[in-house]
Amino acid sequence: MSHYFDENPLSEHKPRTINTRVNGIDFSFETDSGVFSQTQLDFGSRLLLDTVIEAEGKAGGRLLDLGCGYGAVGIVLKRVWPALNVVMCDINNRALKLARHNAKVNHTQYINVLQSDGLSQVEGSFDLILTNPPIRAGKATVYQFFEESWDALNEGGRLYVVIQKKQGAPSAQKKLQELAGECEICARSSGYWILRVIK
């Protein structure tokens, strides 16, 4: 069986287009089978975007969309804050091809899209890291995302994580508290939590 966290999904292609509006801006994303949330912008990612846009006000510096899928989070934030230096990474090559296409379709230039298992191929440090982690890949993978992200944050940098309560949000909060000393719940909605730690 093919998963969205596979490097090269084997599922038959089933392309489709998702249209959505975030922060007053219209977006169009091409998706496919074998990528995360292929039929719509998932609720967790939408809540993550709305929360970060409100919390950050006007963000600058360098942002990483970790486990970017077809690119929605990084692309939306590049349009909202054009001055951001945006890096998007994922292990899934099918998703990365879509992310590169979607960046062009949505008029977001100068986004760096990388194939990477976690942050293994990502260089440099970041002011903002956002992730909707691959829960189905297992807790070890998710916690690796947290640890590598924490190491890659600049002083004062923020890591935002979206995770469902039933899929381990309380234990994820505890893990992040171990790393950062403090982990804030920025938002809760429909069983989803947005967690934030500050370096």
N, C-alpha and C positions, 0 to 999 in steps of 0.2 A: 504494500500500500504506500502511496506517495503522500508526503506531508509537506506543509508549507515551509518547514525548516530543513528540508532536503536541499542539497547543493544543486542537484539537477532533477527536478520532479519529472516523473514518467507519465503522469496523467495526460489524457488526450486534451489538446487545446480546446478551450471554450471561451473565446474572447467576448468581452462585453464592455460597455461604457457606463460609468457611473457619473451622474451630474449632481453636484451639491453646492451649497452656498455657506461660506464661513466668514464671519466678520464683515458681511456686506459684499463679499467678493464671490463671483461664480467660478467654479472649478469643474473640469471634466477629466476623469481618470479612466484610462483603459486598464482593465483587469483581465484575469484568465484563471482557469483551473490551476491548482497547484500553488496558488499564492493565498496569503491570509486575507480573509474577508472579501472574497471575490465579487459578491453580489451587491455590496453597499459599503459606505464608510461606516465601520463598526462603531457602536455606541461608545465603547471605551476610548477609541482614538478621538472621537468628536468631543467627549468630555475632557480629555487631555488637552486638546487644542483650545477649547473655550476657557479652561482653567488657567492655562499658561498665558494666553493673550491678556486675560484680565489681571493676573498676578504680576506679570512682568512690565506691563505698561508700554514701555518702549525699549526693546531689547537691542543690544548690539554685541559685537564680538563674534565668537566662533561657536556654532551650534552643531551637535551631532544628533542625527536621527538614527538611533541604534536599533537594528532589526526593522529597516524602513519599509519592507514589503514593496508595494508598487509606488511608494513615495509620497503619500498624501500629507503626512505630518510635516516633513521637511519642506515640501513645495508650498504648502499653505503658509508656513511661517516665513518663508523667503518673500512671498508676496506681501504679507502683513508688514514685515520689517526688511525692506530691500537691502539695507546695509549689512545684514547678517552674512557672515561667511559660513555657508551651510555645507556640511558633509553628511552623506547618507550611506549607510552600509547594511548589507544583508548577506547571508550565506547562499541564498537562493538566486541562481543566475537568471531564471525566468522572471522573477520579481525585479531584479536589477535592470533587465532590458526594458521592462515596463516603466520603471522609475525614470530611466533616461528619456524615454519617449514622453512620459507625462510632464517632465520638466520642460521640454520644448513646447508641448501643446499648451501649457499654462503660463508660457512667457516668463519662465524663471531661468535666467542665464546664470552661469558661474556657480552651479552646484556640482560638487565633486561626489560622484557615485562610485562606491568601492565594493568589491567582493571581499567579504571578511567574515570569519568565524568569530563572533564577538568583536573585540577590538584588536584582534591579532594583526591585522593589516592596516590599522588606522594609526596615523602618526600625529604627534603633537597633542596639545591640551585644549580644553574647551571651557567656555563660560556657561554653556547650557548643554545638557544632555537629556534627551527625551527617549523613553522606551515603553512600548507595549510588548512586554517580553513574551517569548514563545513558551507559554505554560506547558504545552503538551510535550515539549522537549525534555521536561523534567526539572526538578528543583535545583540540581547541580548546575545546569546550564543557566537558569535564571539567576542564581546567586553569583555565578561567574560574571554575568552581565553587571551586577551591582558592584562587585569588587573591582572589575576593570574600569568601570565608569568612575568610581570614586577616585581611583588612582589617576585618571585622566582629567579630572576637574582642576581648573585654575583656583587659586585662592579666591573665595567668594563665589565660586561657581555653583550652579544649582543642577541637581539631578531630579527629574520628575519621572515617576513610574505610575502607570495605570494597571490595576489588577483587581479582579473580582474578589469579593470577600470569600465566596465559596471556593475559590481557586487558590486561596492562600494569602490573602491580603494581610491578616494579622501576623502571620509568621514572616512575611516579607517586611513588614514594618519593623519587627523585632530585629531581623537581620540588618536592615538599614540603620537602626539605632546602634547596633554593635559597631558598625563602620564609622558612623558620623557623630555618635553621642546623642543625637536628637533627630527625630523623624516626624515631620508634621503631616497630618491628613489635611490636604488643601480643599478637598471636595469629596462628597459622597453622593451617589445618585444611582438608583436602580441596581444596587448591589455592587457597584464599581467604586473603588477608592482611588483617589489621586494622592500619591505620597511624594513628599519633597524633602530632600536633604541639602544642606548648604555647607560647602567646604570651609 
